[in-house]
Every structure is written in C-alpha cells, then in structure tokens.
Amino acid sequence: MKKRSAVIAIAPIRYFDISNDNLEKIKRYIRHAGKKKADIICFPESCLHKTKTLHFDDKIIKEIKEECRKNKIWCIITEDLILRKKPYNISVLIDRNGEIKGQYKKIHLWGDEVKAGRITKVFKTDFAKLGIVICWDLRFPELFKKMKKKGAEIVFCPAQWCYESKAYDNFHKKREIELLRSLVSARAFENLFFVVLVNPLRNEKDQVSYSAISSPHKILKETIDDESLIIVKINLNEIKKFRKMYKK
C-alpha cells in the first residue's frame, strides 16, 4: 500500500488582543505553519473580526488568501459572512494557490443570529478528502456519517465552545473538557477517520479552550488554555487498515 500522510496544523489563538480583528495574528500563524511544511492550518470559529459581519471580497479575506498563496498551504477560516444578502456562519477552505475551494455553512446553530446551512460537504484536496463542521455540529453524529459516506478522511471542527452553568454543580470547565474529549474521540472512532477540533482563547468565563487532533483510536495531541501552533503528522493509511479490520 502506497504510504499516504498529511501534516495538520491547528492554531488555538487568543482573540482580539491586538485589535478588532485577528488578521496579523492569523497571517503570522500561516507563515509559521508554512515553515513547518504543514499541508493545512485550521483556525477557530468566528476568528476574523470582533464586530463586523464580512463579505467574501473583504480586505481581511483577500490578505489571508494571499498569505496562503505565498506559503503554499491550505487554510480553514470561519466567520459570519454575507452570502446572497443573507448572513451565515461559514467555514472557508482556501488552497495553496490562495483560491477559495469550498465553503461550509453551519447547520446546527446555538444562539447564532444567522441563517442555518443545510448541506454536508466533503472537499477533495491534494493530500486528503476533508469534511468540515462548526462547533455545535460536533454534537450530531449523523453529519459525520454523511461525510464518511462521501469519502471524508479528516473532519475539521472550528469551534467557539462554551459551557452551560446549569449543566454542572461544580468544576464546569474541567467537566466540559472531558465531554469535548469524548465527543472528538467518539466521532473519530465511529467513522474511522481523523477529527480535528480547534477552540480559541477568550476572556469570557465560560469559554472552553480545548483543542485536539484525534485518530480513530486515540487523541494524538491536545491543548488546554494555550495559544500555540499544534502540528501533527497523520498516517492516512490507518483509515483503510481500521475499516478493513472492523469491516466498516
């Protein structure tokens, strides 16, 4: 079997500690990931601007596209964007040439003042087939099953996950991290593909700043309350091996 691998980078960045947008920070992390020979970098949900709902031709998006081109790296950015005069929470997939190759609209909303998407998608890249969900979508296993049927090998979940104070009597953040870890592991094992979760660091008390990259059988790397660049090289051959083993 021909060896297939990919280098995944995630950037659980702290939001808006420089200005009302994260543009310069995002560009810096793209450059860093490019130097590490990452195939793709994923940022958390709602990462671009503190207050504005953007358009696809916004200067911020144009500069991120150009940074991807210069560093020959794929990138996933997620923000509230206007599409056909309607706001959606959209993940944008940018390729190594700085071109938008796909978009995913968040289906399962949680207090979002935007329109809900309806379609699950899998995107073909030069290193793997990718699925994308956003935040609360992680809670719905049927989305992941649909992406598996469409051939997904890696599913990215940019998020801005917060806990509900009513959910626990104490140790809220610790228990919510345990829940997130379980969800990421379960989605990877149920479908026998890789799952990538990326959360930001924010000042809000209820923010759960847990990010992880999981194979079907284990968490490969995780981080809590740490702004950094996380890089993992994954073996895509594991997918065929495990599916043959479990006959799935």
N, C-alpha and C positions, 0 to 999 in steps of 0.2 A: 504494500500500500504506500502510495506516494505521501511523504510527510507534508502535512499542512499545519501551519501555525500562524498566529497573529499576535501582535503586541498591542495591548489595550492600555490606554491612559485615562484616568479619571481625575478631575480637579474639583474637590470639595472646597470651594473658595468661600472666603468671608465676603458678605455682600456690602457694597456701598460704604466702604470705609475710606475711600479715596475721593469719590464724587458721587453724583446722582446716577452714574452708570458705571458698569464694570469693564468698559471697553479696554482700557490699557492693561488691566489685570488679565483679562481673557487673552489678549494678544501675547502677553508675556508667557503665559502657560502654554499657549500653542507653540511658541518658539522653543520652550523648554522640552516639550514632548517631541517636537520635531528633531531636536538634537539627540534625543534618546531613541530615535528610529521607531517611534510608535506609529502604528497604522492609523489609529483613530484616537481622538480625545473627546470625552463627554463632560459637559458642564451641567450643574443642577438646573432645576426648573426656575423660570422667571429670573434669569440671571443677567439680563441685559440692562434694564433701566428701572430705576426706583419708582417712577410715577407714570411714565408715558406708555401708551399702547402704540406699538410701532407698525410701520408698513414694511413690506419686503424690500423696498428701494431705499430704506433709511440708511443714512451715512454709517451708523454703527454696524449694520449687517454687511454693507459693502466693504468696510475695513476688515471685518473678520474673514470674509471670503478671500480677500487679498492676502491676508496673513496665512491662510490655509494653502493658497497657491504658492507662496514663497517658501513654505516649509514642507510642501508635498505631503500633507496629512489630511485625513478625513476628520470631520468635526460634527458634533451634535450640540446645537444651542436651542434653548427653549424659552419662549416668551409669549405674552399676549400679543397677537398680531392681527391686523385687519386684512381680511380676505374677502373680496367681492362685497365690500362695505359692511361686513359683519366681523365682530371680534371672536377669535378662537384662541385657546391655549395650544400653541403649535410647537412641535419639535421640528427643527430644520436640519436636514442632513446635507452637509457640504463636502464635495470631493477634493481630491488632491490638486485639481486644476482651479479650485476656487469657484466651482459651479454648484448651484443647488440641485441635488439629485433626487430629493424626495422631501416629503413633509408628512407629519402625523398629527392629527387633531385629537386632543384629549377627549376620550369618550365618557368616562365616569368623573363627573365634576364633584367638588366638595366646597361649596360656597363660592365657586368661581363665577364672576359676573361676565360670562362669555357663553357663546353657543357651544353645544356639545358636538363632538365628531361622531361618526357612525361606522367608519371603515377601518379594519385592521389591515396593516400592510407589512410586506417583507421586501427589503431592498437588496438588490444584488450589488456587491462591491467587488473590488479586485482582490479581496482577501477572505471574504465570507459573506453569507446571507444574513442580514440584520433585521431584527424586529425592534420596534420602539413602542413603549407605553409611557405614561406620565403619572407619577405619584400614586393617587388613589386607585388607578387602574391595576396596580400590583395586587389589589385585594380580590381580583376577579379572574379565577383560573381559566375560564373559557376563552379569554382573549389570548392567553398563551397557547392553548390547544390549537386555536385557529392559526396562529403563527407557525406552530410546529408543522401543521398540515401543509403550509405554504413553503416549508423548507428552511425555516429560520435555524441558524446555528448559534447566534448570540442575540439576546434581547437586552436592550438598554432601557433603564428606567430613571430618567432625570426626575428629581422629586424636590419637594419642599415640605417634608413630612412633619406634622406637629401632633402632639398627644392631646387627648381629651382629659381634662381634670377629673371628670366623672368616672373615667374608666378604672382608676386605681385608688386605693386608700392612701398609699404612700409609695415612695420610690418610683414615681411616674416615669421619669426618663429612662431609668435602668430597665424597667419592665417593657417599655415601648421599644427599646433597642432589642430586647430578646424577641419581641414579636416580629420586628423587621427582619432580624436574622433568620427567624423561622420561615417567614414568607419567601425571602430570597432563596433559601435552601430548598424549600418545597417546590417552588416554581421550576428551579433547575432540575431537580430530581424527577418530578412528574413528567417532564417533557424531554429529559436527557439532552439539554443544551446548556449553554453558559448564560448566566443572568448577571447584569451589572446595575447596581443601584448607586446613585450619586445625590447626596444631600448637601446643602450649603451650611455655612456657619452664619448665624444671625443673632441679633441682640435679644430677640423675643424669647421669653422664658420657656415657652412650650415647644420651641424648635428642637427636633431630634436630629442631631448632626452625625448620623451614622451612614457610612458608605461602604460598599463591599463588592467584590468580584467573586462569583461562585461558579464552580464546575458542577456537574451533576451530583458529585459525591461529597464535596467539601467546599467550605469558604477558603478561597485561595489567598485573599488579602482583605483586610477590613481596617477601617479607621473611625475613630470617635473624637469629635471636637478638635480636629486637627486640620488646619489649612495646609495642604501639601499636594504634590503631584504623586499619584499612585500608579505604578506601572507593573503590569503582569504579562508575561508571555504565555499564551494558552496553546494547547495542543488540540487542534480541531479534529484530529483522528479519533479522539476519545469518544466523540459523538457516535460514530459508526460502531465502534467497539462496544459501547454500552447498549446501543439499540439492538445489536445482534445478540448480546448476552441476555437482554431482557425480552428479546423478540418484540420490540415496540417500533 
